[in-house]
């Protein structure tokens, strides 16, 4: 089944690419905005706090939570595109299926 292997490789390549993009964004927001550019961002205020301080204390956590939801949405789309989504799963028991109570 070379076609299935190629499809699986393409799926994981797309999934790893998605993870790398989202983790890079998180790194940019947490390390970049919270540490590297914090002094420059401190000239702006958000909710009464300097923006650099806000990103280093709370902003990166909020961004991480948003990125989790983005990952779930994008991952579900990838699953659907490559035919590995949960909605398409059908369970068909056959004789080759492992039965712990019967095979013991």
Beta strands, then each sheet from edge to edge (+ up, - down):
strand 1: 45-46
strand 2: 49-50
sheet 1: 1+ 2-
end
